Amino acid sequence: MLLEDIKRAAERMTGLSRPSIHAAQALVRARKAHAHVFRDDGLTPNHPCWPLIHYRGVVKLDKAFDPAAIFEVLFDRHGWRDGWRDGIYDFLHYHSRTHEVLGIARGIATVRFGGARGRNIALKAGDVIIQPAGTGHQRIAASPDLLVVGAYSAGSPYDELHATKGDHDRALAAIARVRPPRTDPVHGRNGPLKQVWR
């Protein structure tokens, strides 16, 4: 994803293809927050209280802007930091110390969330997934042009754990310590996430 890193740096320096905060927010559509609950299976902890949230087609990808930049501006504006552009790993993993948001900027993918006993969810450009700490995820299939923008809840350190008994047992206490985010990464302070993750 070196090309995307170069594009991102150039857009930040020049402002070309990058929307303003107001322009990016104007591209957000009202969409239902689809909640998916995943149980601890002994290897993938998932979150004990909060569901994964899927907003389908929540961002209109205006051709005047780089689609990845739209997600970056939205996520950063709402306090979701350490953003990246890439795909989704094809192996099962999760984060025990942070929540993660994924915006589909280009292409389509099928991703299994929740671990081996989880659920496959079809994703397409314009979708957003918000995963609470501990949620297992793994790419099952994707179009060659898949581009994902990810970010993490502000102030939370990144870690990457796998579906093993040792990682699982160490992760439980860390997951319980991760505080709820201050804002919804797409809608801001009054977004549906704040109601669902009480």
NORVEN-V467044 format. One record per residue. RES is the residue in three letters. SS is DSSP state (H for helix, E for strand, - for the rest). NEAR is the number of other ideal C-beta (glycine too) atoms within 12 Angstrom. D_FIRST is the distance of its C-alpha to the first C-alpha in Angstrom with 2 decimals. Layout:
BEGIN
res ss near d_first
RES SS NEAR D_FIRST
RES SS NEAR D_FIRST
END
This chain:
BEGIN
res ss near d_first
MET - 18 0.00
LEU H 10 3.79
LEU H 14 5.40
GLU H 27 5.27
ASP H 16 6.42
ILE H 13 8.84
LYS H 24 9.98
ARG H 30 10.66
ALA H 17 12.60
ALA H 17 14.45
GLU H 24 15.42
ARG H 20 16.78
MET H 12 18.73
THR H 13 20.16
GLY - 15 20.33
LEU - 16 19.48
SER - 23 18.19
ARG - 29 18.47
PRO - 32 21.50
SER - 17 24.18
ILE H 20 24.96
HIS H 12 27.86
ALA H 22 26.04
ALA H 35 23.35
GLN H 25 26.17
ALA H 18 28.09
LEU - 29 25.43
VAL E 35 26.08
ARG - 20 28.49
ALA - 15 31.07
ARG - 22 30.10
LYS - 14 31.63
ALA E 28 30.02
HIS E 26 29.97
ALA E 26 30.58
HIS E 29 29.98
VAL - 21 31.78
PHE - 31 30.84
ARG - 23 33.31
ASP - 27 32.96
ASP - 21 33.19
GLY - 20 33.85
LEU - 27 30.38
THR - 37 28.13
PRO - 38 29.93
ASN - 39 28.43
HIS - 40 30.14
PRO - 21 33.94
CYS - 22 34.52
TRP - 32 31.68
PRO - 31 30.09
LEU E 40 26.57
ILE E 40 26.47
HIS E 35 24.99
TYR E 37 25.27
ARG - 23 25.11
GLY - 23 24.16
VAL - 38 24.73
VAL E 42 22.52
LYS - 26 23.41
LEU - 32 20.43
ASP - 22 22.25
LYS - 12 21.02
ALA - 18 22.00
PHE - 27 18.92
ASP - 31 15.17
PRO H 38 15.22
ALA H 42 12.53
ALA H 40 14.74
ILE H 43 17.76
PHE H 46 16.73
GLU H 40 15.72
VAL H 39 19.13
LEU H 45 21.00
PHE H 44 19.73
ASP H 30 20.23
ARG H 30 23.58
HIS - 35 24.79
GLY - 28 24.00
TRP E 40 20.89
ARG E 27 18.81
ASP E 23 15.96
GLY E 35 13.48
TRP E 28 9.78
ARG E 34 7.27
ASP E 25 6.07
GLY - 30 8.71
ILE - 36 12.00
TYR - 24 13.18
ASP - 17 15.73
PHE - 19 18.22
LEU - 31 20.59
HIS E 31 20.10
TYR E 47 21.27
HIS - 38 21.67
SER - 36 25.26
ARG - 27 25.18
THR - 36 23.26
HIS - 45 22.87
GLU E 45 19.48
VAL E 49 18.71
LEU E 45 16.17
GLY E 48 15.98
ILE E 42 15.06
ALA E 41 13.76
ARG E 31 13.55
GLY - 26 14.96
ILE E 26 17.11
ALA E 34 17.19
THR E 23 19.99
VAL E 37 19.65
ARG E 33 22.51
PHE E 43 23.49
GLY - 34 26.35
GLY - 34 26.13
ALA - 22 27.97
ARG - 19 30.64
GLY - 31 28.39
ARG E 28 27.54
ASN E 20 25.03
ILE E 35 23.92
ALA E 24 22.56
LEU E 39 20.00
LYS E 31 19.25
ALA - 32 17.84
GLY - 31 19.86
ASP - 37 20.50
VAL E 47 20.26
ILE E 43 20.90
ILE E 47 22.43
GLN E 47 22.92
PRO - 43 25.60
ALA - 40 25.28
GLY - 46 25.88
THR - 48 24.54
GLY - 46 23.13
HIS E 46 20.14
GLN E 31 18.55
ARG E 29 16.76
ILE E 23 19.46
ALA E 20 18.15
ALA E 26 15.61
SER - 19 15.29
PRO - 11 12.72
ASP - 18 11.45
LEU - 33 11.14
LEU E 37 9.29
VAL E 41 10.75
VAL E 45 11.61
GLY E 37 13.38
ALA E 40 16.00
TYR E 33 19.10
SER E 35 22.76
ALA - 25 23.78
GLY - 18 25.35
SER - 29 24.20
PRO - 19 22.62
TYR - 24 19.68
ASP - 22 20.58
GLU - 21 19.51
LEU E 33 22.46
HIS E 26 23.24
ALA - 30 26.10
THR - 20 28.68
LYS H 16 32.12
GLY H 13 31.60
ASP H 27 28.42
HIS H 27 30.14
ASP H 17 33.30
ARG H 19 31.67
ALA H 37 29.50
LEU H 25 32.46
ALA H 16 33.80
ALA H 24 30.44
ILE H 35 29.71
ALA H 18 33.19
ARG H 17 32.62
VAL - 36 29.58
ARG - 18 31.13
PRO - 25 30.58
PRO - 37 28.23
ARG - 22 30.12
THR - 29 28.52
ASP E 35 26.93
PRO - 48 23.28
VAL - 48 24.00
HIS - 33 27.75
GLY E 24 28.55
ARG - 17 31.71
ASN - 13 33.65
GLY - 32 31.04
PRO H 29 31.89
LEU H 39 29.93
LYS H 23 32.60
GLN H 17 35.28
VAL H 27 33.70
TRP - 29 32.71
ARG - 10 36.15
END
